[in-house]
């Protein structure tokens, strides 16, 4: 559970950002519980490693906020995966670099929220042609949900690594 010091902000945007900040801090803390040798070891049938999961989270937030919402052309929008469907996320980027990208992504998300209202719609549609572009609020909720789900996965990996 996310622990907040004091009350959550009444402002919805600030509350969503507080949750995202807390999720990122939790990811960092969980990874800090692992030995360096455990970062690239998969302990689950799907084959992802903790470092691969971090790489996915970094790309996921960027994909939703910069690619889908802002409509930016990103050369590595799907850079967390590989060309094999169902293959685990790539874990070939060093931990320090990914943590730096995680922090930079958080700062970028805050900049985007500061520049747009929560009801602003993204530039890209969903996977179906009839989908309307999502609002910034819906995107932030989705990103928070994805962090929360993957934090649960990371909890399992940390428990399995401990034995």
N, C-alpha and C positions, 0 to 999 in steps of 0.2 A: 504494500500500500504506500502511496505517496504521502510523505509527511511534509506538511507545510508549517512553517513557523509563523504562527499568527493566522489571521483570517485570509481566505482567498479574496482577491480583489472583486469588487462588485461589477466592475467593467468586464464584459464577456470576453473581449479580445485579450485583456490582461490575464484573465483567469485561464484561457486556453494556452497562452504563452507560458504561464507559470507551470501548467501541467507538462508542456513540452520540455521546458527547462529541467523539471524534476525527472522526467523520463530519461533525458540525456545524462543527467547526473547519476541516475540509477544504472544505466548501461556502463558508464565509466567505472562505477563502484564494483559491479559484478565482474567486469573484466579484470579489475585489480585483485580479485580474489583468486585468480587463476595463475598458475606458474606459466612462465613464457612458453614452455614446451607444450602446454595444454591449449594454447591459442589456435593452433592449426590442426588439432585432433578432433575428429567427429566422434561423438558418442551417441548419435541418433541414427535411425535407419535412413533418413532422407539424405544424410551425408554432409550437411553443413557443419562448419567449424565455428567457434566463437568469433574468430577474426573475419570469417566470411559473412557472418551475421552482422557484424559491425559495418562491413563494407556495404552490405545491402541497406542498412538503415541510413547511412550517409547518402547513398544514391536515391533511396526512396524519398527522403525529405526534399532533396533537390529536384527530383523528377516531378513531384506534386506541386511544389511552389514555383520553381523557375520555369520548368518545361510546360506543365499543364496550365498553371494559373497565369504566369506572365507571357507564355507563348514563346519563350526563348528557344532558339535552335542550339541544342547542346550536343557536342560531338560524342559524348560518352553517356547519353541518357540511360542506357541499359548496361553501363559498365560494371555493374555488380555481378552479372551472370556470365555465362558463356554460351556458345552456340548450340549446346546440347539441351534439348527440352527436358526439364526435370532434373538437370544436373545441379549440384550444390553451388552456392555462391562462391565467387572467387575470393581467395584469401592470400593473394600475392602482394598485398600492399602492407608495409610495416605498420605496427600498432600506433606508434607516435604520429605518423602521417595521417592515419585514419582518425585518430582522436582530434587532431588539429582541424581536419575537415569537418568533423562532427560539430566542433565549437563554431567554426566559420559558418556552417549551415544554420546553426541556431541564431547567430547574429544576422544572417541574411533573412531568415524568416521574420525576425523582429522588424527589420527594415521594410519588408514587403507589407507587413500588417500595418506599420505606421503610415505607409503611403496609400493604403487602400481601405475602404470600408469593408466590414464583414459581409455585406450583401453584394459586393462586387463579384462579377462572374469571371471565371477564367477564360483564357483564350482558346483552349483546346477542349473538344468534346470528349465524352467517354468513349468506350470501345464500340458502341452502337451509333450509327449515323443519326438516329432520332434523339439521342441523348443531348440534353442541354449542357453547356459548360457548367461545372459546379461553382457554387459560391465559395468565397474565401473561407467563410465559417465552416461549410461542409468539408472543405479540404483540410482545415486545421483539425476538425474532429476525426477525420479519417486518419491523418498522420498520427494523432495521439493514440487512436485505437491500434494502429499498426505497431507503434512503439510498445504499447502495453502488451499486446499479444506476443511480440518477440522477446520482451523482457521475461515473460513466463517461460518461453523456450530456453532463454539464457539461464534462468534459475535452475532448470532441469539439468542443463549441461554442467553447471557449476557443482550441483549436488552429485552428479555422476563422477565428475573429476575428483571429488573428495573421497569417493569410495563408499 
